Amino acid sequence: MTVLELQKPAESLIERTAAAPIDPRQLARDLQPFRDPQPVRSGWELAITLVPFMALFALITIAVKAGYWPALAATPLAGLFLLRLFIIQHDCGHGAFLRNRTSNDWIGRALGVLTLTPYDCWRRSHALHHAGTGNLEARGFGDVDMLTVREYRERSWLGRFAYRLYRHPAVLLGLGPAYLFLLRHRLPIGLMNEGWTYWVSAMATNAVTALVLALPLYFFGFGVTALVFFPVLLCAASLGVWLFYVQHQFEDAYWKQRADWSFYDAALMGSSYLELPRILGWFTGYIGIHHVHHLSSQIPFYRLPEVLKQHPTLRDLNRFNALQACGTLRLALWDEDRRGMVSFREAAGSV
């Protein structure tokens, strides 16, 4: 099997849709029964994620303070639990975790303190992302920046260099997540003129996070706290950004101008299904079943696997495994002539 074959789903989008046509609008109606949260199940999912995260974080901190540096090897595991807390916060933002909106919002705000993500700011930008996914004229809200080939060529050499740097995996999955969660989220960037709600969300999250961190800072000092807290956060952030990237950035993704754009087509055809090992599926809150999530965002994360069981044709739509998903990192531009994403090298060869 060649590298290019590994970077592509098993079948092309045309072959899949021709073999088993799917009506996105009808499917959205069929998925409505899954949109009902189960309060007891939701509470259980929160408990089995929050308690282990807090316990693991405390144990790592105590062990490192005592000089047991190998304890830091558990950092990725703590990061996975933190990522799962973010997925629960994400469901709260969609009103999918509990039936009561107020309860959803306050759980989301509380979790935002741990994920360093102002809940109200994030909920607004993420709603805009869902409303405009696949719409070339609605980019720039809660998504990974992407240029078309034409837009890239029209930039100055400095602008092209900056974009290439931004799309480099080391920046996209390393420096980018660090900047996003440690710096950008400290202010309501993009929503500064949209009302006081977003300023309160950002400033209150900052203040409560500082109070929460004051406890380990007092008992363990800045060095130990930073040595534990920052790696855990960045592990979760980098994996989260990678998940977000592969959900919409793949060769056959759906991108169209507003006049030709359809919300339902974009939701189903413009989002991927990342098939992960069961344990990683659990830690990532099954958010890899992203085409279903975008088509019906009020389905609780723990019910997404149920959808695949009852609608098996969705298993073959835009499906990637982890290795294939990593291959999509080479893609950087949308080619409107080819109607697909291409790499910088492919774009240069089409001049």
C-alpha positions as CSV (number, residue, x, y, z in Angstrom):
1,M,0.0,0.0,0.0
2,T,1.4,3.4,-1.0
3,V,1.6,6.5,1.3
4,L,-1.1,8.2,-0.7
5,E,-3.4,5.2,-0.2
6,L,-2.9,5.4,3.5
7,Q,-3.8,9.1,3.5
8,K,-7.2,8.4,1.8
9,P,-10.3,6.7,3.1
10,A,-11.0,3.2,1.8
11,E,-13.4,4.5,-0.9
12,S,-13.9,7.8,-2.6
13,L,-16.8,10.0,-1.6
14,I,-18.4,9.6,-5.0
15,E,-18.2,5.7,-4.9
16,R,-19.7,5.7,-1.4
17,T,-22.6,8.0,-2.1
18,A,-23.3,6.3,-5.4
19,A,-23.5,2.9,-3.8
20,A,-25.6,4.0,-0.8
21,P,-27.3,7.4,-1.3
22,I,-28.0,9.3,1.9
23,D,-30.4,12.1,2.3
24,P,-28.9,14.3,5.0
25,R,-32.2,16.1,5.8
26,Q,-34.1,12.8,6.3
27,L,-31.2,11.4,8.3
28,A,-31.3,14.4,10.6
29,R,-35.0,13.7,11.2
30,D,-34.2,10.0,11.8
31,L,-31.6,11.0,14.4
32,Q,-34.0,13.1,16.6
33,P,-34.7,10.2,19.0
34,F,-31.0,10.1,20.0
35,R,-31.1,13.8,21.1
36,D,-32.6,13.1,24.5
37,P,-29.9,13.2,27.2
38,Q,-30.1,10.7,30.0
39,P,-29.5,12.6,33.3
40,V,-28.2,9.7,35.3
41,R,-25.9,8.5,32.5
42,S,-24.6,12.1,32.1
43,G,-23.9,12.4,35.8
44,W,-22.1,9.1,35.8
45,E,-20.0,10.1,32.8
46,L,-19.0,13.4,34.6
47,A,-18.1,11.6,37.8
48,I,-16.0,8.9,36.2
49,T,-14.1,11.6,34.3
50,L,-13.7,14.4,36.9
51,V,-12.9,12.3,39.9
52,P,-10.0,10.3,38.2
53,F,-8.7,13.5,36.7
54,M,-8.5,15.3,40.1
55,A,-7.1,12.3,41.8
56,L,-4.5,11.7,39.2
57,F,-3.5,15.3,39.1
58,A,-3.1,15.4,42.9
59,L,-1.1,12.1,43.0
60,I,1.3,13.3,40.3
61,T,1.8,16.6,42.1
62,I,2.4,14.9,45.5
63,A,4.8,12.4,43.9
64,V,6.8,15.0,42.1
65,K,7.1,17.1,45.2
66,A,8.5,14.1,47.0
67,G,11.0,13.6,44.3
68,Y,9.4,10.8,42.4
69,W,10.0,12.2,38.9
70,P,8.8,9.1,37.1
71,A,5.3,10.1,38.2
72,L,5.3,12.6,35.3
73,A,5.0,9.6,33.0
74,A,1.3,9.7,34.0
75,T,0.9,13.2,32.4
76,P,-0.5,11.9,29.1
77,L,-3.2,9.9,31.0
78,A,-4.2,13.0,33.0
79,G,-4.3,14.9,29.7
80,L,-6.7,12.4,28.3
81,F,-9.0,12.8,31.3
82,L,-8.8,16.6,30.8
83,L,-9.6,16.2,27.2
84,R,-12.7,14.2,28.1
85,L,-13.8,16.9,30.5
86,F,-13.5,19.3,27.5
87,I,-15.8,17.0,25.5
88,I,-18.4,17.2,28.3
89,Q,-18.0,21.0,28.4
90,H,-18.5,20.9,24.6
91,D,-21.8,18.9,25.0
92,C,-23.0,21.4,27.6
93,G,-22.5,24.1,25.0
94,H,-24.8,22.3,22.6
95,G,-27.4,21.7,25.3
96,A,-26.7,18.0,24.9
97,F,-25.5,16.9,28.3
98,L,-28.5,17.6,30.4
99,R,-32.1,18.6,29.6
100,N,-32.0,21.9,31.4
101,R,-30.1,24.7,29.7
102,T,-29.2,26.4,33.0
103,S,-27.7,23.2,34.3
104,N,-25.8,22.7,31.1
105,D,-24.4,26.2,31.2
106,W,-23.2,26.1,34.8
107,I,-21.5,22.7,34.4
108,G,-19.9,24.1,31.3
109,R,-18.6,27.2,33.1
110,A,-17.2,25.1,35.9
111,L,-15.4,22.8,33.6
112,G,-14.1,25.8,31.7
113,V,-12.1,26.7,34.8
114,L,-10.2,23.4,34.4
115,T,-9.8,23.5,30.7
116,L,-8.9,27.2,30.7
117,T,-11.7,27.8,28.2
118,P,-14.2,30.6,28.9
119,Y,-17.4,28.8,28.4
120,D,-19.7,31.5,27.0
121,C,-17.1,32.8,24.6
122,W,-16.3,29.3,23.4
123,R,-20.0,28.4,23.1
124,R,-20.6,31.4,20.9
125,S,-17.7,30.9,18.5
126,H,-18.4,27.1,18.3
127,A,-22.0,27.8,17.4
128,L,-20.8,30.0,14.5
129,H,-18.5,27.2,13.5
130,H,-21.4,24.8,13.3
131,A,-23.6,27.3,11.4
132,G,-20.9,27.9,8.8
133,T,-19.0,24.6,8.4
134,G,-18.1,24.1,4.7
135,N,-19.1,27.6,3.8
136,L,-16.1,29.4,2.2
137,E,-17.7,32.8,3.0
138,A,-18.2,32.0,6.7
139,R,-14.7,30.9,7.8
140,G,-12.8,32.2,10.7
141,F,-15.0,31.3,13.7
142,G,-13.9,28.5,15.9
143,D,-12.0,26.6,13.1
144,V,-8.6,26.0,11.8
145,D,-7.7,28.8,9.4
146,M,-7.7,27.7,5.8
147,L,-7.0,29.5,2.5
148,T,-8.0,28.6,-1.0
149,V,-5.3,28.2,-3.6
150,R,-6.3,31.5,-5.2
151,E,-6.2,33.4,-1.8
152,Y,-2.8,31.9,-1.0
153,R,-1.3,33.0,-4.4
154,E,-2.7,36.5,-3.9
155,R,-0.9,37.0,-0.6
156,S,2.5,38.7,-0.4
157,W,5.6,36.5,0.1
158,L,5.4,37.3,3.8
159,G,1.8,36.4,4.0
160,R,2.4,33.1,2.3
161,F,5.3,32.4,4.7
162,A,3.2,33.2,7.7
163,Y,0.4,30.8,6.5
164,R,2.9,28.0,5.7
165,L,4.3,28.5,9.2
166,Y,0.9,28.4,10.8
167,R,0.0,25.2,8.9
168,H,3.2,23.4,9.9
169,P,2.4,20.5,12.3
170,A,4.9,21.8,14.9
171,V,3.0,25.1,15.1
172,L,-0.5,23.7,14.5
173,L,-0.2,21.0,17.1
174,G,2.4,22.5,19.4
175,L,2.8,26.2,19.7
176,G,-0.8,26.8,18.4
177,P,-2.6,24.9,21.2
178,A,-0.3,26.5,23.8
179,Y,-1.1,30.0,22.5
180,L,-4.8,29.2,22.3
181,F,-5.4,27.9,25.8
182,L,-2.8,29.8,27.7
183,L,-3.0,33.2,26.1
184,R,-5.8,33.7,23.6
185,H,-8.5,32.4,25.9
186,R,-7.6,34.9,28.5
187,L,-9.5,37.6,26.5
188,P,-12.7,37.3,24.5
189,I,-10.8,37.6,21.2
190,G,-13.2,38.0,18.3
191,L,-16.1,38.9,20.6
192,M,-14.7,42.0,22.3
193,N,-17.4,44.2,20.8
194,E,-20.2,41.7,21.2
195,G,-21.3,42.7,24.7
196,W,-20.2,42.4,28.3
197,T,-21.3,38.7,28.6
198,Y,-18.1,37.5,26.9
199,W,-15.8,39.8,28.9
200,V,-17.4,38.5,32.1
201,S,-17.0,34.9,30.9
202,A,-13.3,35.4,30.2
203,M,-12.4,37.4,33.3
204,A,-14.4,35.2,35.6
205,T,-12.8,32.1,34.2
206,N,-9.4,33.6,34.7
207,A,-10.2,34.6,38.3
208,V,-11.6,31.2,39.3
209,T,-8.8,29.4,37.7
210,A,-6.3,31.5,39.6
211,L,-8.1,30.6,42.9
212,V,-8.1,26.9,42.0
213,L,-4.4,26.9,41.3
214,A,-3.7,28.9,44.4
215,L,-4.1,25.7,46.5
216,P,-1.3,23.6,44.8
217,L,0.8,26.8,44.5
218,Y,0.6,27.3,48.3
219,F,1.4,23.7,49.2
220,F,3.8,22.7,46.4
221,G,5.2,25.9,45.0
222,F,5.2,27.3,41.5
223,G,7.9,25.0,40.1
224,V,6.1,21.7,40.9
225,T,2.6,23.1,40.1
226,A,3.9,24.4,36.7
227,L,5.8,21.1,36.0
228,V,2.5,19.2,36.4
229,F,-0.2,21.6,35.3
230,F,1.3,22.9,32.0
231,P,2.2,19.5,30.5
232,V,-1.2,18.0,31.4
233,L,-3.0,21.0,29.8
234,L,-0.8,20.9,26.7
235,C,-1.2,17.2,26.2
236,A,-5.0,17.7,26.2
237,A,-4.8,20.8,24.0
238,S,-2.6,19.3,21.4
239,L,-4.7,16.1,21.0
240,G,-7.8,18.2,21.0
241,V,-6.6,20.5,18.2
242,W,-5.5,17.4,16.2
243,L,-9.0,16.0,16.6
244,F,-10.5,19.2,15.5
245,Y,-8.2,19.4,12.5
246,V,-9.0,16.0,11.1
247,Q,-12.7,16.5,11.6
248,H,-12.9,19.0,8.6
249,Q,-9.5,19.0,6.9
250,F,-9.3,16.0,4.5
251,E,-9.1,15.6,0.8
252,D,-12.7,15.1,0.0
253,A,-14.0,17.7,2.5
254,Y,-17.0,19.8,1.6
255,W,-16.3,23.5,0.9
256,K,-18.5,25.7,-1.3
257,Q,-19.4,29.3,-1.8
258,R,-22.5,30.5,0.0
259,A,-24.8,30.4,-3.0
260,D,-24.1,26.7,-3.5
261,W,-23.7,25.7,0.1
262,S,-26.1,23.5,2.1
263,F,-26.0,23.1,5.9
264,Y,-27.1,19.5,5.8
265,D,-24.7,18.5,3.0
266,A,-21.8,20.3,4.7
267,A,-22.6,18.7,8.1
268,L,-22.6,15.2,6.8
269,M,-20.1,15.3,3.8
270,G,-17.8,18.0,5.3
271,S,-17.1,16.1,8.6
272,S,-15.1,13.0,9.1
273,Y,-15.5,9.7,11.0
274,L,-12.3,9.1,12.8
275,E,-12.3,5.4,13.8
276,L,-10.2,5.1,16.9
277,P,-9.4,2.1,19.2
278,R,-12.2,1.7,21.8
279,I,-10.2,3.1,24.7
280,L,-9.3,6.2,22.7
281,G,-12.8,6.5,21.6
282,W,-13.9,6.6,25.2
283,F,-11.3,9.2,26.2
284,T,-12.2,11.4,23.2
285,G,-15.9,11.2,24.0
286,Y,-16.5,9.6,20.5
287,I,-16.2,13.0,19.0
288,G,-14.5,11.3,16.1
289,I,-18.0,10.3,14.9
290,H,-18.1,13.9,13.8
291,H,-20.3,13.7,10.8
292,V,-23.1,12.5,13.0
293,H,-22.3,15.2,15.6
294,H,-22.5,18.0,13.0
295,L,-25.7,16.7,11.5
296,S,-27.4,16.5,15.0
297,S,-25.3,18.3,17.5
298,Q,-27.7,17.8,20.4
299,I,-27.0,14.1,20.5
300,P,-25.0,13.4,23.8
301,F,-21.5,12.2,23.1
302,Y,-22.2,8.8,24.8
303,R,-25.0,8.1,22.4
304,L,-23.0,8.6,19.2
305,P,-21.9,4.9,19.0
306,E,-25.6,4.0,19.1
307,V,-26.2,6.0,16.0
308,L,-23.5,4.0,14.1
309,K,-25.1,0.7,15.3
310,Q,-28.5,1.7,14.0
311,H,-27.2,3.4,10.8
312,P,-24.3,1.2,9.7
313,T,-24.0,3.0,6.3
314,L,-22.5,6.0,8.2
315,R,-19.5,3.9,9.2
316,D,-18.1,4.1,5.6
317,L,-18.6,7.8,5.1
318,N,-15.4,9.9,5.3
319,R,-13.9,7.2,7.5
320,F,-10.3,7.4,8.6
321,N,-8.1,5.5,11.1
322,A,-5.5,7.4,13.1
323,L,-2.7,6.7,10.6
324,Q,-4.8,8.0,7.7
325,A,-5.8,11.0,9.7
326,C,-2.2,11.9,10.4
327,G,-1.6,11.8,6.6
328,T,-4.1,14.7,6.2
329,L,-1.7,17.0,7.9
330,R,0.0,17.5,4.6
331,L,-3.1,19.2,3.2
332,A,-3.2,22.9,3.5
333,L,-5.2,24.6,0.8
334,W,-8.6,24.2,-0.8
335,D,-8.5,23.9,-4.6
336,E,-11.7,25.3,-6.0
337,D,-11.0,23.8,-9.4
338,R,-10.3,20.3,-8.2
339,R,-12.9,20.7,-5.4
340,G,-10.6,19.1,-2.9
341,M,-7.8,19.9,-0.4
342,V,-4.3,19.9,-1.7
343,S,-0.7,20.2,-0.3
344,F,1.5,23.2,-0.9
345,R,3.5,21.1,-3.4
346,E,0.4,20.0,-5.3
347,A,-0.8,23.6,-5.4
348,A,2.5,24.7,-6.8
349,G,2.4,22.0,-9.5
350,S,-1.0,23.2,-10.7
351,V,0.2,26.7,-11.7
